[in-house]
Amino acid sequence: MKNEEIIEKIKAFLVDEFEVEPEKITPDANLKDSLGLDSLDYIDLVVVIESNFAFKVKPEDFSDINSFKEFCDYVIQKVNAKELV
């Protein structure tokens, strides 16, 4: 899966599942402050990621993720690592 496809898929489920306004989704957008995700949303986000991209998310992996770009980079790295196996 190409990086652009992953990013578009993430944007789509942020809009569809979490009702984030598309224009708020920028690389620097803070997941919590700019996009309005709270701790319960993070749990749902993990479930959506695991079901859409077929890898397990470790809670400690999320500790350094703040922006949309960091989040996308994390998913891209995990998807690419899984495809190499």
ABEGO torsion letter per residue (X at the ends): XBAAAAAAAAAAAAAAAAGBBAAABBAABBAAAAAGBBAAAAAAAAAAAAAAAGBBBBAAAAAABABAAAAAAAAAAAAAAAAAX
